[in-house]
Amino acid sequence: MSPTPRLSPADDANPALDIYRQLRGLIVSGQLGTGERLPTVRQTASDLGVAPGTAARAYKMLEGEGLVVSRTAAGTRVAETAGVLPASVIRRIRDLVNEADASESDPDDVVDVLRAIWQSRSIPAPAPAASE
């Protein structure tokens, strides 16, 4: 079993969503591998200073997405079907993080810019006006 994943304190605005995003990132990046056990809901709540119900909501979101499987007495484990990003994408993300860190960029700004660029690529270009 790998060491307990390190999570940042949860965002006060929506701590369950923040915990979900952090754990999801660890899973899809391969840092938490298939079959690995997540900390208990109570342990996650204690580590991050949130209510157990908040951590449980994050785990339910992961389970709803098919990234984890929860079983009584076996705990919550990364699902066999959890999708992992290709190694080339992970490598480029790590390069981006290293470069952003070296330039002392704010991580939230980097994530916001990445999201904005990603979303702008998915917006269809307006159709050219018909010539008359």
Secondary structure, DSSP 4 states (H G I P E B T S, - for coil): -PPPPP-PPPPSS-HHHHHHHHHHHHHHTTSS-TTPBPPPHHHHHHHHT--HHHHHHHHHHHHHTTSEEEETTTEEEE-TT-----HHHHHHHHHHHHHHHHTT--HHHHHHHHHHHHHHHTSPPPPPPPP-
